[in-house]
Amino acid sequence: MTAIRALFGKPWIWSFVATAAVWLATILFTAGASTVGLTQAALTFAAFSVVVGLGQMFVITLGPGNVDLSIPATMTLAGTVALKLMDGNPSLIVLGLLSIVAIGLAVGLANYALIKLLRIPPIIATLSSSFIIQSTAIWYNRGIRIKPPAMLADFTTANTLGIPNVAWIAMLISIAAWILLERGIYGRWVSAIGQNMRAARLAGVPIDGVRLVTYVLCAMLAALTGFLLSCFSGGAALNMGAEYLLTSIAVVILGGTAVAGGFANVPGIWGSSLFLFLVVSMLNTYGASAGVRLLLTGVVIIAVIVAASSNRNASS
């Protein structure tokens, strides 16, 4: 009983509880007809939210004011550049992968340069850079939709052992992120900076180096997501990253990561990503209109956050 009480005292558990409830409600409504399809679709689309959410999680953990709003533009630029360079040729896949690494590195460095050298608040710096990144994508793409190599398209849309391949990739990245946070010195440094930057500096934590690496990591994960999403959807669209602006932040908050920084939670990213997809799917299944879907989604999200917050306060 004590173990159960302790489990439900964790803020991230409520995203999984909400996910299970929404999944069950949808399955009951369809009399079980959509069980396999819904589960695989949830894992597939949640995987994209998980990867960008992990990057945003590291940034937000750095402390108040740290957030990366250039994620959607970075996704778009990475997808358009990689697909245009590969031009459907499977022999150029390595070149496409190298391009997203270069884009992630360049965007991360540029973002932190604006923050550190020009002393611009992160939210303004990343928002400003997003306009430049998106404009570059528009100029480079020129409205042309290029298909990915068939090998990549088949891989990103296929399953292995009943689980979508993109979900396997997201799981591997999640494990790596958990190891960084819980077992690596980098994770301890990120948490220390988020809890008290001044104390972390006095303790010898390389503040600037850690923050730089974190913004680069976030940009690289956004670039990877753009690459995977482009291959999955059959091409890169100039607005394909738009929905991930708020989603990348929502999955972090719903997942139990502290908005004030200093505490991150990897499992919660999965729970919240699955929940956000399933709640929209449930409302679509019930035939709710777009306005009703948005209203009820917001209400449910608030309810989950309140439940998590109340239990966190009760356990502290």
N, C-alpha and C positions, 0 to 999 in steps of 0.2 A: 504493500500500500504506500509505503514511504517512497519507494522507487517510482511508482506511478505519479505520485504528487510532485516529485522532483522533476520528472519528465515534462509534466504539463506546466511546470514553472518556467520552462525554457521558452523564450519568446518565439523562436523559430518553429516550434512544434505546431503552432496554430495555423501556419500556412499549409502544413500537411493535413491537419484535421479538416480545414476548409476544402482542400483539394479532394480528399476522400468523400466528403459530403456532396460536393458538386458532381463528382464522377458517378457516384451512386444514384443521385437524382436523375442524371441524364440517362443512365443505363435502365433505370426503372421505367422511365417515360417511353423508351424505345423497346421495352420488353426484352432487353438483352441483345437486340439485333446489332447494335453498334459497338459491342464491347471491345472486340479486337481492333476494329478500325479506329475507334475513338482513342484507345490507349496508344496505338502507334502514332496517330496524328499528334496527340499531346506530347509524346516523347520527342517527336521530330521538331515541332515548332517551339517547344520549350527549350530545346538544345541551343537554338540561336540566342534566345534571351539569357540563357545561363552563361554563355561565353562572354557576351558583352556585359552582363551583370557582374561577373567576376572581376572584370577590369574596373568597372565603376566602383565595386566594393572596396578594392584596394585604395582607390583615390579618396573615397568618402572616409575611410578609416584614418586617413591622415589628419582629420580634424575639421572643425567648422569652416565652411567656405570652400572646401575642396570638392569640386565636382567637375566632370568633363562633359561639356555640351557639344564637343566636336565629334562625338561617336557616330552619329548618322552620316555626316559628311565624309568621315574617314572610311566608313563602310562602302559608300558609293564610289569614292575615288579608287579604293583598292579593287572593288569588283570590276569597274570599267577598265582600269589599266591592265589588270591581270588577264581579263578575257580578250582584250584587244591585242595584247602581246602574244598570247597563245594562238589566237585566231583559229580555234578549233583543231589545232595540231597537237596531238598527244605527245609528240617529241619535245614540245616546248613547255610542258607542265612545270618542270623545274624552274624555268625562267619566270613563269607566273607566280610560283611560290616565293622566289627571291624578290619579286617586285612588291609583294605585300609586306615582306619583312622590311624592305627599304622604305616603303610608305609609312609603316607603323613607326619606324625609327625616326623618320623625318618629322612626322606630325608630333610625336611625343617630345622631341627636342625643341621644336618650334613653340609648342604650348608652354613648356617650362621656361623657355627663354623669355617669353612675354611676361610670365609670372615673376621670374626672378630678376631679370635685367631691367625691365620697365616697371616693375612693381605694380602690375595690374592684377586685381583680384582674379582668382582662377575662373570664376563663373563668367566674368567679362572677357578674359583672355581666350578661353576656349570657345566662347560664343563668337568672338571676332574671327578667330582662326577658322571656324566652321564655314563662314561665308567665303573665305579665300579658298578653302579646300573644295567646297561645293562648286564654286566658279571654275576651278581647275578641272574638276570632273566634267562639267558641262562643256568646257572648251575642248577637252580631250576626246570626249565621247561623240559630240556633235549629233546627238540623237540617234546614233547607230546602235542597234541591239545585236551584239555578236553572241553566237551560241558557244557554250563551253565545249571542250573536247568530249567526245562521247564517253570516254573512259571515266571522266570526272562526273559527268551527268548521271551515269549509271551507278557509280559508287555512292553519291550523295542521296540518291533516291532509293537505294537498296537497303535490305535488312540483313543482319548477321545474328543467327540464333534467335530470331524473332524480334530483335531490337534494331531500330533504325541506325544506320552507320553514323549519321551526324550526332546521334545521342551517345554512341560509344566515344566519339571524339570529345564531346562535352564532358563525359564522365572522366576521361583521362586527364583533361585539363583541370577538372574539379579536384581530382586527387592530388595533382601537382600543386594546385593552389592551397589545398589543405595542408600539405607537407610544408610549403613555404611559411604558412601562418603558424602552424603548431609545432613544427620541428626545426625550422630554419631561423637563423639570426636575423634575416631580412624581415620576417614576419614580426618578430619581437620589436625590431626597430620601428616598423610602421605603426604598431600598436602604441609604442612608447611616445612617438611623436603626436599621435592623435590624442593621447591622454594628457600630455603636458609637454609642449614643445621646448619650453625653457628648461625643464628638468631633464629632458632627453639630451639637450645640447650640453648641459653640465655633466651628464653621465658619459659623454664622449660619443654619442650617436652622430654619424655623419648626416646631418639633416638634409643638406642640399643634394647630396648624392642619392639618398633614399627617395626623396621626393621626385628627383629626375627619373630614376629608374621606374618609379610607380607610374608616372605619366606616360613613359615610353611603353611600359607593359600594357597599360590600358589601351593605348593607340594600336598596339600590335594585335591585341585580342579583337578589337573592333575591325581591323583590317582582315583578320582571319575570318571573322563572321561574315563580312561582306563578300569575301571570296567563296565561302561555302554556300551562302544564300544565293549568289549569282549562279553557281553551278547547279544548285538544287532547282531553282526556278527557270532554268534554261536561258539565262541572260541577265545582264545588269541593267537595272532601271535607275533613272536619276532620282527617284523618290523612294527607293527601296529601303533606305535607312530611317525614313521619317518617323515611323511608329516606335522606333527603338530609343528615341530621345527620352521620353517619359518612362518607357518600359524599363530601361536600364536603371533608372533611379527607383522606380516602384518595386522591382524585385529585390533590390537591396534593402529597402525599408521594411517591406513585408517579410523578408527573410530573417529579420532579427538583428541586422547590423545597426549599430548605434549611429544615428544621424549626427551626433556631436563628435563622432570619431572615437578611436581607441579600442573599439571592439568590432570584430568581423565574424561572420558566420557563413561558411560555405554550404552546408546542407540546406540552410534556409533559402538559398538562391534557387535550388531545385524545387522546393515546395512552393515558393511564390510564383515561379515561372510556369509550373504546371497549373497552378490555381488560376492565374490570369488567362491562360488559354482555355481552360475548361469552363470557366464561368461565362465566357463569350459563347463557347460552343453550346452550353446549356441553354442560354437565352435564345440562340439561333434555333435550337431544336424546339423550343416552346413557341417559336414564331413571333418573338418580341420585335418591335420596330427598333430602328437605329437609336432614336431618342431614349426609348425605354431601356435599351441595352446599356447605353452610357450611364443613365441615371442609376440603374440597379447595380452596375459594376462598381460605381463610385461608392454606393451605400455599403455593399459587401466588403469592399476594401477597407473602408473606415471601421466597420464592425470587427474585422480581423485585427486591425492595428490596435483598436481599443482593448480587445480581449488579450492581446499579447502584452500591452502596456500595463494593464491592470494586474495580470499575473506576475509580471516582472517586479512591479512595486510590492506585491504581496509577498514575494519570495525574498525581497531584499530587506 
